[in-house]
Amino acid sequence: MKNESGSRRRVARWPLALASVVALGALVPAPASAQVPARFYWKSLSGANAVPLIVNSISGNTNPFDPSHLVTPGANVDATLALPGYARTFSLGGRAALFAVIAPMGRISGEVTAGGGTVRETARGFGDPTLELDVNLVGRPAQKNLVDALRYEPGFSLDLIADLAVPVGEYDNTRTLNLGQNRWYGRVGAPIVWQLGPWVPGRRTTLELLPAVWLFGTNDDFVGQTLSTDPMFQVDAHLTRDFTERIWGSLDGVWYTGGKATIDGVEGEKLDNLGIGITLGYHINDNLGLTVGYKSTINDKAPGDIQMDGFMVSLVAGWHPLVEAAKRLSGE
């Protein structure tokens, strides 16, 4: 009876802890953070749900709501973003899959000094909602029950993701700083999770990569001009490690290149920038997870380089009907 009780507690605890990890921070879209957070593409029990409350404070010379990172040399931009969303895991053709939606909102202000004068702009309201579909291609089959979840180890997994931002956010064609971007954009990527060592809570280590290509439509009313952007290639990398059963950390890196902007036929420079960061995560309980993180660009001395840094705090609630039922049966 003692072993059975311990098994039930394990069933109740870890599948849902992983379900919460699915949305931790990673529902923060790349436009806001310039990097996909660690452990987002870990797999969990099909049918899990997560709702995040995420806040970002970001400063730099580019609009953090804009994933193309259009740089304004000499600009000083500050933004506070609130990012509510929803994520759900499911099985698609026997493979693990995930659907997520994020609805950015907040405020942004900036100023740029040129020709002896200073121009200031502010904006607030709602940004462009972003949808994501993630389907696993290589790796373990989808976890369809609690036994699958208990036996699961990622080994090596490769996914295919597709993101799409819907241009319905607030936009003023007399300003260069906006929460909405007045154009369609999205990305296609291939998240990789590579398990290093044993898959035991408190000892888990992963190397995670996400190469992706961002594609941008045309904004035909960018302060009365036409803005087009070349495709941008981005690679995110994370080395993550459990410190205890409930606390984990990650060393983060990002590289982006391409994304040359053209405004009314005048071409800008393509990006070639690096960023680094650190993330700490804490599983408060089986249904709540907290992460805090900091990220900053490093090769950002030239006027056309991205200069951006920011703090992120996220609180995510996750649940699964099967896990909740198991917890009730075990008396937890």
C-alpha positions, 0 to 999 in steps of 0.5 A: 500500500505504501508503494502504491500511495507513492506511485499515485503521488508521483502520477499526480505530481510530475505529469502536471509539472511538465504540463505547466512547463509547456507554457512557462515563459514560452508563451511570451512570443519572440517579438517581445523577448527576442528569444524563445524561452527554455523548456517550452518545447518539452512534451507533456500529457495530451490534453493539458492546458495552461494559462500564463500571466507574463510581464516584460520590461524592455529597453533598447533602440527598436520596438519590442512589439516588432519581430523584424527589429527595425533599428532606429539609430540613437533611439531610446525605447522603453516598453512594458508588456502584459502577455496573457495567453492559452496553450493546449497539448493534444495528439495529432496522428500519434505525435505530440502537438501543441496549440498556443495563442498570445494576446500582447498588450501594454505601453511603449514610449520612445524618443530619438534626437536628430538634426538638433531636435528630439521627437517623442512618441508613445502608444498603448493598447493591444498588439497583434495576437499570435497563433502557434501550432507545434507538431513533433516529427522525430521523438517519442510518441504522444503521451496519451495516458498517465502511464505514458507520461510516467515512462516518457523520456525525450531522448532526441526530439525534433518538431515543426512549428508555424506561427502567424500574427494577425494584424488587428493590433492598434496602429497609428500611421502617423507614428513609427512606434506602434503595438500593432504592425499593420502587416501579416508576419510569422515564422517557420521553425524546427525546435530540437530538444536533446536529453543529456543524462538521466531523466530524473526530476532534480537531475534533468539536463537538456540542450535545446535549439530552435532555428527559424525563419521569420517572414514579413508582409508589406506595411503599405502605410508606414508613416505614409511610406511603404515598408518591406522586410527581407526574411530574417533567420534566427537561432535560439539556444539553451542549456538547461539544468535542474538544481532541485526537483522544483528549481531549474536554470538555463543559459540562453543565447540567440543569433539573428541575421538578415531582415533588411528593411526597405522604406520607399525603395531606400534599403537599410542594413541587414541584422547580424546580432547576438544576445545572451541571457539567463532564466530561473524557473520554480515549480510552486506546486503541481499547478503553478510555475514561476520563471524570471529571466534577463536577456541582453544584446552583446555585439551592439556598439555600431549605430545600426546594431540592435541594442535591447535588454529586458526582464521577464516574470511569468506565472503560469497555471496548468492543469489536466483532467486526468491528473486532477482526478488522480490527485483527488483519488489519492487524497491530495 
